[in-house]
Amino acid sequence: MRRRRFCILLVPEDNSEVKHLQATSSHVRIALLVFSLLLVAIVFLTVQYVSKAKDAAALARLNDENSYLQDQLVVLENRVSEFQVQMADLVEKERVLRTMTGLPEIDADIRKVGVGGHGFEEFSDPSSSLKEPASSLNLVTADLDQLLRQVKLEKKSFQDVEIAFQNNWERLEHTPTIWPVTGYLSRGLGPCIDPFTGQRRFHEGIDIVNRVGMPVKVTAAGTVAERGWRNGYGWVVVVDHGYGYRTTYGHLDSIEVRKGERVNRGQVIATLGNSGRSTGPHLHYEVRVNGQPVDPLKFILPDVVVD
């Protein structure tokens, strides 16, 4: 069977020779096939390009959202660490209140119900949250759960303290709870080197430094058991508060109360001085329970308003 031929005439505009192109039906079919393949390829590549452009836009949007969420996670981590610090301060105040009311301290194992976590140190590098946001979120969630449990524990503890205050109001009136004088703490309870002898000895109270003449206040209601000069202490006042409590105020400049006089918490009983074996103006303050020296800092309530 004779192949069908096609003739294509190319007519130039300048009246030059007309060119004749001949092609068989096979050539035409091949050309159409190639054209179809090129068209399909162009359509496919166009669809792929549009799809990738959409994916890139969506990925950029997700990256922006992810960066925002990571920033918010860092903020949340820092807030949680702040709450942990505040909770630690609250726990310390609650321990002091329990000491004041004679309640036993909460067992360490029980406190573990509401404490723990990775703490502030792990929040110090914000980039750590960006590297593993899911892990950081799990840590924050765990810390929040622990804080909520500890809040419940502290709420119950403060309820116990409130009841103890109500049941022991008279005793608490005679329990030391305030700073005896303003100033800064220069020495605490415990072993120290005697500045006069160079020997190691036990310091039975705390030293609060300030200028001579500052008012010294009694830290709880009681009766003046001693006033006068005592070797080492200089001018001193000792107050018997009952319930086994006694406080001592040493190195005074002047004394404003008499022996046997009843005093109330916050009453000025003397002025700060530099008498006795003293290297400079300060108040030596002691708290004794049943004759034994205890840390006076445990008997100073925070933010107490003196009546």
C-alpha positions, 0 to 999 in steps of 0.5 A: 500500500502506497504511503500517503505523503503530505506537502508543505509549501513555504512561501517567502514574502519577497517573492523568492523561490517557494520551498516544498517540504514533503513528509509521510504520514509516519513523520506526521504521527511521530511529530504529533507524538513528540508534540504531545509528549512535550505538552504533557511534560510542560503540563507536568512540570507546571503542576509540580512547580505550582505545587512546590510553590504552595508547599514552600509558602505553607512551610514558611508559614508553619516555620513562622508559627513554629518560631512564635510557639517556641518563643512562647514556650521560652516565656512559659519556661521562664514564668514557671521558673519564677513560680518555682523560686516564689514557691521555694520562698513560700516553703521557707516562710511556712517552715518558720511559721511551723517553728513558731507554732510548734508544729513538726516540719513536713517530711521531706518525702512528703514534700517530694509530692510537690517539688522537683523539676529541671529548675531554672538552670535548664531555662538559662539557654533559650536555644535548648527549647528550640532544639527539642520543643516537644521535650521542653514542653513535656518538662514545662508540663511536668513542672506545672503539675508539680507546682499544682501539687505543691500548692495543694500541699502548702495550702493544707499546711497553712491551714494547719498553721492557722489553726495552730495560731488560733489555738496557741495565741497566748503562747505565740504572744510570748514567742520571739518573732521579729528583728530586735533592731534594724541593720545588717547581719555580720555573724550568725549562730555557730563556730567562729574565731574570737577576735580578741583571743584568736581561739575557736569558740561557739557563737551563741547568737547573731550580731546585727550591725548599726550605729550607736543609739539605734532603738532595740525592741523586745521580740516577744511579750515577757518579763525583764529577768536581767538588766545590767553589766555582764562580762563579755556582753557589756550592758545587757538585757535578758527577757524571760518570755515563758514557755521556755523562751529567753532572749538576750540583748548585749553590747547595749549603750543604754537600757530603758527598762527595769528588772521585773518589768513586763514588756510587749513585743515591739517595745523599745527596751534599750539602744544599740551600743559598743559596750563589753568585748565588742569590735564595733557598734552592734547588737548581740541577740540570742534566743534560748529554748529551755536554756539551749541556744537556738538560731534566732533567724528561725524565730524571725517571721517575714513582714511582721507588723509590730503592734 
